[in-house]
């Protein structure tokens, strides 16, 4: 692989102040602020530990949730949980670039870690702008004089062009962290060297992303079969003239997804043999799961794929040599409708194919069910991984590449 950006290996980091952008955004108990899942902290731990061993002074930038959400909270609890994962002290300061934060940065010693406050508390962090524009923001200007190197390890947020992700790349030497490096290597290698048959199992609540992926991987020939689940399956069924029930059509319209029906119809016209549609679905009737044929769907909410579809999809999964899965198959939080997600993950875990599981809910379900150790790769970020699969570039990675090109020219 041709070198496109710097990594930790390219710098002598001893006694250097490293601004490290990670993504430890986590589900939080709204009542007590308890961190409910530390998976991302575990994933970033190797990068942080290596930087400590190299004698760097580590200043961590990260976010939690977004303005308006109940879990948009300070990072004190994150510092404690991260410290437990690292088995190292993690100092926390409740500001990002105040004089107190700057003094803490200036007083860091080799191998010490400082976690700054939630970067999204600074309103400009939520704006997506070019790296050059982001380099002129107040937060970047305030921190740059006290930093030697910027390292971006936040693959899960790499599809966003926010200031803490791209702003520093224009001003100081920049590199990818180990998690970022590993994610890119595995996903890009799997896409470039596809083992056949290759299948994509796509569901979840972001059908616009999934359908863009479907269109891309079918057009470029990297996918042999698509197994749609969840609302993605419902949209494809509707585009194939299946009556999915008024309540489900209204749900698709209310969520702003109805335009995707036309897109799906066009995809089906070109690739009908490659898209394996459900033959049955699970609806809720008086709080209970009822599996119904797609030929006779009552006007009730669809909450999962049906058991016959699960068995049919399992045949394709067992034969596959490459498997990409993103998004749960149904409302898996409800045990009645977790069957599709659980059975698909179980079949993937038992298959011989190279498996890549997207981030977010599907990753959490994989770990909760104990299948994580049987998967070849579980991505830390659903949004970033699906951006790659859809053929788009990750803006934060492009910023690292541009920084490397400027370095070569200088």
N, C-alpha and C positions, 0 to 999 in steps of 0.2 A: 504494500500500500504506500502511495506517495504521501510524504509528510505534508499536511495541510495546516496544522496549527501546533503551537507549543504544548508540551505537557510538563508535569512536575520534573521530569528527567532533564529538562533543558535549562534549569536554573540552579545556582548555588543559593539555597535559601537560609543558610545559617545566619542567624542574627538579623534576618530581613523581616519586615512587617508585611504579612500576607493578608490581603483582603480576600476572604474566602466566601463566595456566594454559594449557599446550599439551599435545599428545599426540604424543610422538616415540618411543613404544613400538615397538621394532624387532626383527626377527629377528636373533639373535646366534649366532655360532659358539661352540658350547659348550666348545670346546677352548681357543681363545685370546681369547675375549671380543670378537672383531672384529664390528663392525656390518655386517650383510650387505645392508641395504637402507635408504637414507636418504630414501625418497620423502616421508615425513611431515615430515622436516626441511625439505625443499624447499618443501612446501606452506605451512609456517608462516613461512618466510623473509620474505615480503612484509610481514606484520604486524610482525615484529621490526625489520626495516629501517626501516619507517615510524616506529615508536616511537623508534628511534635518531635519525632525522632531526628528529623533533619535540622532541628534547632531553630525553626521559624517562630516568629511571634504572630499568633493567629487571631485575626479579627473577623468574626463571623457575621455576615449579613444574611438575613432570611426573613420570611414573612409567615404570617398565620392568617388565613381566611382573607376577607376583604371588608371594606366599610359597609355597614348596614347589616352584617350577619351577626348572629348571637355569639359565634365563636371567634369574633374579631377581638382578640385579647392580647395583653402584654406577654412577653416570652419568659417570664420568670420560671414558670413550671417547665418549659422546654429546656431551660438551662439545667435544671435538676435532673430531668430524665436523660438528657444528653450526657451529663456527667456520669450517671450510672452506667450508661452503655459504653462509654469510653474507659471507665474506671480511672478517670482523670478529673481534676478540678476544672469546672467551667465557670468563669466569672461572668456576671451579668450586669449590665448598666441599663437603666430605664430611659435611655435616650439614644439618638443616632449620631448626632454631630454637635451636641452641646459642648461647652467647655469641660464639663464633667467627663463626657465620653472621650474627648480629645486627650485629657490628662490620663485617663485609664489606658488609652492606646500608647501614649508616650512612655508610660511606666512599665509596659510589658517586658518580661524577660524571655529568654530562649525557651521554647516549648510550652509557653503559657497560652491560654485560650480565653478570649473575651467575646461574649455574645452581645451584640448591640440590640437595641429595641426593634420590634416589628417594623420593617422598612415601609410597610404600607400605612403606618401612622403618618408618614410624610406624604401629603396628598399627591405630589407629582409622580410618585412611584406607580400610580395606577394608569398613567398616560403612556400609550405606546407611540414612541417617536424614533427617529433614526438614531443610531449610535452617536453621530456627530452632534445632534441636537441634545441628546441626553448627557453628553460630556460637559455641557454648559450649565447644567442644573446645579442648584445650591448644594444639594447633598454630595454630589460628586466633587465639586470645587472645595468643599469643607474637608473631605476625607483624603483626597489625593495627596496633599503635601505630607501626610504622615504615613503613606503606604509606598512600598517598593515594588510589589507584584500583585496583580489581580488574578485569582484562580476561580474559574467558574465550574462548579461541580453540580449545578442545579439542572440536570437533564430534564426533570419533570416540568420545569418552567421555561425550557429553552425555546419554545415556540412563541414566547412573548418578548417584545422589544421594550422592556421597562428599564429604567435608569440603573438599577442595581445589577442588572444582567448584562447591559451593553455599554453603559456610560463610561466605565473606566478603561475599556479596551482602546480608546482613542488617546489615552494620556499616559498610561504606564504599561510596562511589559505584562503580557497576559497569557494565560494558559488554561487548558482543560484539566480538571481534577480526575481522579481515578474512576469515579462512578460515571462521569460524563464520557470519558475515554472508552470505558468498557461497554456502555450502552450503544454508542455509535458503532463501535467495532462489530458487535454481535448482530445488531439489526441490519446494518448496511451489508455485512458479509452474507447474511441469510438471504437478503434481497438480490444481491449480485450473483450468488452461487446457489440458486434455488434447486433443491432436490425434489424430484417428482414422484408422485403427485403432490401438489402444493394446494392446501385448502385455507380459506379464511372463514372464521366463525365470528360473525359481527352482530352485536346487539347493543344493549344499553339505551340510554336516553339522549344520545346525541346523533340522531340518524343522519343529519347533514354531513357529519364527518365520515361516518361509516359508508354512506352511499358514494361519497367522493373517492374513498379508498377502493370501493368495489369497481367503480368506473375506471380508475387508474390501473389497478392490477389486472383487470380483464383486457383493457386496451393494450397494455405493454406485454401481455402474455405471461406474466409471472404467476398468475393464479390458474389452477385447473378447475377448482370448484369453489363456490361461495355457499356457505350455510348460514342464512340470515336467521336471527332470533329477535325476540323482543319487538320493539316498535319498528325496527328495520324490516322484520318479517311482515308485520302488519301493513306497512306501506307497500311492500312488493306484492303482497296478496291483493291489496286494493287496486294496484296498477294492473293486476292480472284479472281484473273483473270479478274478484271474489267479494261477496257481501260480508264484510267483517262486523256488521252491526252499526246502527246509527251512533251509539255512545262512543264507539271506538273511532269512527270517522270524525265526530265532533271533537274528540280528544286530539286527534292529529291536526285538525284545523285550529283549535284553541292554542296549541303549542307553536303554531306558525310553520308546520311541516308539510302543509298540503301541496305546495309547489313541488315537493320531492316525488309526488306520485307520477307526475309527467316525466321527470328524469328517470325514475325507475322503469316506467313503461318503455322508454327508449332503450334502456340497458337490456331489458328482457327481450326486445325485438332482435337485438344483435347477439345476445349470449344466453338464450333461454335454456340451452342444454347444460350450461355451466352453473346456473343458479338453482339450487335444490330447495324448493319452497316447502314449508310445512304442510303436512297432510291432515294434521289435527292440532288443536289448541286447547289450552285450559282456561275456563272461565270461572268466575266466582258466582256461586248460587247459594244464597243464605249462609255465607261465610265459609262454604266448603268448595273444594276443588272439583270441577266436573270437566272431563275431557270430551271435546266435541269435534266432529269432522268439519273440515273447512266447507263442506257442502251444506252444512246446516248449523251456522253459528247464530245463536240467539242474541238478542239485543242486550248483552251483558258485557262487562269489561273483560278483556283478554289479559290474563296475568302471567301466562307462561306458554311455552310450546307443549304440545301433547306427547303422551308416552309413545305413540306410534312414530312420531317425528323424531323423538329421542333415539329410538332404535334404528331408524333409517340413517340419521346423522352419524350414529356410532359406526356404521359400516364404512363410511367415507373416512372417518377419523382413524380407524384401525389400518386402513390401506395407505394413509398419507405418510409421506417422508418429510414434509415440512408443514407445520401447523401454526398459524397465527390466530390468536383468539383475543377479542377485545369486547368488553361489555357483557353483563349478565344476560341470561336468556329470558329472565322474567323478574317478577317482584320477589327476589330471593330472600329478602328480609323476613317474609312470611313463610314459615315452614311448608305450608300447603303448596306454595308456588316456587319452592326452591329446587324442585326435582330436576327441572331442565338444566339449570346451572350446575348443580351437583353432579348429575350423571355425565354431562359433557366433560367436566373437569376430571372426573374419575376415568373416563375413557381416554382422554388425552394423557393422563398420568400413566396409564397402562400401555400406551401405544409405543411403537418403536420410532416414531417420527421425531424430528427436531422441533421442539415446542417453544414458542415465544408467547408469553401471556402479557397483555397490556396492563397498564397501571390502574389506579383507582379501585372501583368496586370489585372488578374481576380479580385483581391481585389480592385484595383483602379476603375475598371468598376462598381463593386458592390456599392462602396461608391458614385461614380459619379451619378449613377442612383437612389440613395436614398434607396437601398434595404438593406443596411448594418444593419439597426435596426431590420430587419426581419430574419436575419441569426443567428444561434446559436453561430457560431464562425467563425471569419475571421482571418486567420493566418497572422502573420507579415512577414513570409518568405516562398515563394513557393519552393525554393530549399531545405530548411531544412524539410519542411512538406512532400515533395515528397520523400525525402530520408527515412524518417520514414515509409512512406506508402510502400516503396519498400522493406522493411524488413532490411534495413541497420541501423547501429548505427551512431549517431551524434558524431563526434570526440571530439568536445568541451564539450559535455555532458559527454562523457566517461572520459575526463580529470578531470572533477569535481568529478566523481564517484571514480576515482583512488586516488584523493586527500583525499577524505573522508575515503577510506580504509587505506591509510597511516596514517591518523590521529588516527584511531582506534587502529592501531598496536603500535603507539608511546606511 
